[in-house]
Amino acid sequence: MKYSCIVVLALFLFSCKEKITNQKDTFKKSELLTQLADNYILPEYQNLQRNVNDLVLTWNSFDNQPSRVQYDSLKKQWERAYVRFQYVKMFDFGPGMNQNLAMSLGTFPTDTLMIENNIKNDLSVISNYHEIGFPALDYLFFSSNAYEKIVSSLSRKKYVGKLLSKMKLEVDKTVEEWKSYRSTFIDGSSNSSTSPFSLFVNSYIQDYEVLKWTKLGYPLGKNNGNVINPHKLEARNSGIGKVLLQANLIALQRIYLGKGSNGIDGKGMFHYLLELGKTSTASTIEANWDQLNKNSKELNSNLENALKHETQQMKELFEAIQSNTINLKTEMVGAFGVLISISDNDGD
């Protein structure tokens, strides 16, 4: 009887192991990567490209004939492009990495002293990430007396023109390179550290960490004895930090769920977890996205005001994002069999 139980148990364990193996083998990661490439990455990069091109055109119109009305249009178009950037900055590999797009367009806080020095010395080449991109334009377009300073300064106009030309060139190159990189991306479904699938997962997790720390953690002083620091806020001059935070969260959620930005939905990381039998992890992460979106909406529309007057709510959002880290970074990534190669010091 004892021997029979052992045999039955052995067969049961073998059956379970075989089932898990089959689950891994039956999920075609190429379907996930195809959905991601065709219905999210390429459409979103093209959306960013259109927005940046429109921003350049709006700037050219303002530069040729400055007016308050044209300046308002310029700032609105800058915001549209900056928000759209939140939907692609997590693809910091392949063509995006070739252009260093995430850092080139999105490094903040910007170095205002160096920007003023660059303008004064009329630099022809600008390469420091703290002096370029959307954050630099946040300062140039929205700081005190920005309109008067731009209208009255040829060197300031030239600097803005250089920034926009650089942004357009890098976005155009990224879009063009992705057209040929697409097949490499779709075929790269192995778990090796250099495969496109592994690079994507690592980049996704890295963007989640960047969101947690740069948009919330550093301003809250989580690395500095909880001493709040408004200087660390994103888009402090324009006050659209909350809008950018929400867009970033929505983008990460859509990618996880396999939602296409062109309206075509398919396989995402959520479905991969289900195929691996990780139903609890998949559902927990799915529910957490909705809660994070809800918490972010409840903050003051201006994050600097929220930082000062709704500090506890901001801390709670940070902690909620932090608590979801283990689900994504440990449970999900572990189930995928991907090695995390990004470095961080968040202690999770």
Secondary structure, DSSP 8 states (H G I E B T S, - for coil): -HHHHHHHHHHHHHHHHHHHHHHHHHS-HHHHHHHHIIIIIHHHHHHHHHHHHHHHHHHHHHHHS--HHHHHHHHHHHHHHHHHHTTTTT--STHHHHTTHHHHHH--S--HHHHHHHHHHT-S----GGGSHHHHHHHHHHSTTHHHHHHT-HHHHHHHHHHHHHHHHHHHHHHHHHHHHHHHHHH--S-STTSHHHHHHHHHHHHHHHIIIIIIITTTTTTTTT---GGGSTTTTTT-HHHHHHHHHHHHHHHHHT--TTS-----HHHHHHHTT-HHHHHHHHHHHHHHHHHHHTS-SSHHHHHHH-HHHHHHHHHHHHHHHHIIIIIIHHHHT--------S--
